[in-house]
């Protein structure tokens, strides 16, 4: 039981929500609504929020992973095990950076959606 809890603290806290969100994103991106060509169920602002949340989850998970490894697993100390732990933290940080990149593209999509909705070039304000 202790091994499962440590796995969940080290890896599962970010991977399980990521798997669920990826599954639902695939459904929402591929699912057209209202029969309008080019219109999908996934809203750009929702994608922006999701990518910001998931980048925060991966950043927190990487920090928590370092703490768990430093304080909870001193019995497993070996050079090979430390390399594995560094690789896990590196992958978590890389996934967090990828989600930040996705947030940038989602922000661009949300900006284009707002300007397209307003019918003008530039940022659409409440007066438009």
C-alpha positions in Angstrom: 0.0 0.0 0.0 2.9 2.3 0.8 4.4 1.8 -2.6 1.1 2.7 -4.3 0.8 5.9 -2.3 4.4 6.9 -3.2 3.7 6.2 -6.8 0.6 8.4 -6.7 2.5 11.2 -5.0 5.5 10.9 -7.4 3.8 10.4 -10.7 0.0 9.7 -10.6 -1.1 13.1 -9.3 -0.4 14.6 -12.7 -0.7 11.6 -15.1 -4.2 10.5 -14.1 -5.8 14.0 -14.7 -3.7 14.3 -17.8 -5.0 11.0 -19.2 -8.6 12.0 -18.4 -8.3 15.5 -19.9 -6.6 14.1 -23.1 -9.4 11.6 -23.6 -12.1 14.3 -23.2 -10.1 16.8 -25.4 -10.0 14.2 -28.2 -13.7 13.8 -28.0 -14.4 17.5 -27.9 -12.1 18.5 -30.7 -13.4 15.8 -33.0 -17.1 16.3 -32.2 -18.8 18.8 -34.4 -21.8 20.6 -33.0 -24.8 22.2 -34.7 -23.8 20.9 -38.1 -21.8 24.0 -38.8 -18.7 23.3 -40.8 -15.5 24.1 -38.9 -17.2 24.6 -35.5 -16.2 22.2 -32.8 -17.4 21.6 -29.2 -14.0 22.7 -27.8 -14.0 26.4 -27.0 -10.6 28.2 -27.2 -11.0 29.8 -23.8 -11.7 26.4 -22.2 -8.6 25.0 -23.9 -6.6 28.0 -22.5 -7.9 27.4 -19.0 -7.2 23.7 -19.2 -3.7 24.1 -20.5 -2.9 26.7 -17.7 -4.3 24.4 -15.1 -2.4 21.3 -16.4 0.9 23.3 -16.6 0.4 24.2 -13.0 -0.3 20.6 -12.1 2.9 19.4 -13.7 4.9 22.1 -12.1 3.5 21.3 -8.7 4.0 17.6 -9.4 7.7 18.1 -10.3 8.3 20.0 -7.0 6.4 17.4 -5.0 8.3 14.6 -6.7 11.7 16.2 -5.6 10.4 16.5 -2.0 9.1 13.0 -1.9 12.3 11.6 -3.3 14.5 13.6 -0.9 12.6 12.9 2.3 10.6 9.7 1.8 12.9 7.4 -0.1 16.3 7.5 1.5 16.5 3.6 1.5 16.6 3.5 -2.3 19.6 5.8 -2.6 21.8 4.6 -5.4 23.3 6.3 -8.4 21.0 4.5 -10.9 17.9 5.3 -8.8 18.8 9.0 -8.6 19.2 9.1 -12.4 15.7 7.5 -12.8 14.3 10.1 -10.4 16.0 13.0 -12.2 14.6 11.7 -15.5 11.1 11.5 -14.0 11.3 15.1 -12.8 12.7 16.2 -16.2 9.8 14.6 -18.0 7.3 16.2 -15.7 8.9 19.6 -16.2 9.0 19.0 -20.0 5.3 18.2 -20.0 4.6 21.3 -18.0 6.5 23.4 -20.6 4.6 21.7 -23.4 1.3 22.7 -21.7 2.6 26.3 -21.4 3.3 26.2 -25.1 -0.3 24.9 -25.7 -1.5 27.7 -23.5 0.2 30.2 -25.8 -1.4 28.7 -28.9 -4.8 28.5 -27.1 -4.4 32.2 -26.2 -3.8 33.0 -29.8 -6.9 31.0 -30.8 -9.0 32.8 -28.2 -7.7 36.1 -29.4 -8.6 35.2 -33.0 -12.0 34.0 -31.9 -12.7 37.3 -30.1 -11.6 39.4 -33.1 -13.5 37.3 -35.5 -16.6 37.6 -33.3 -16.2 41.4 -33.3 -15.7 41.5 -37.0 -12.6 43.7 -36.8 -8.8 43.5 -36.5 -7.5 44.0 -33.0 -8.8 43.2 -29.6 -12.6 43.2 -29.2 -13.7 45.3 -26.3 -17.1 45.4 -24.6 -18.2 48.4 -26.8 -18.0 46.2 -29.9 
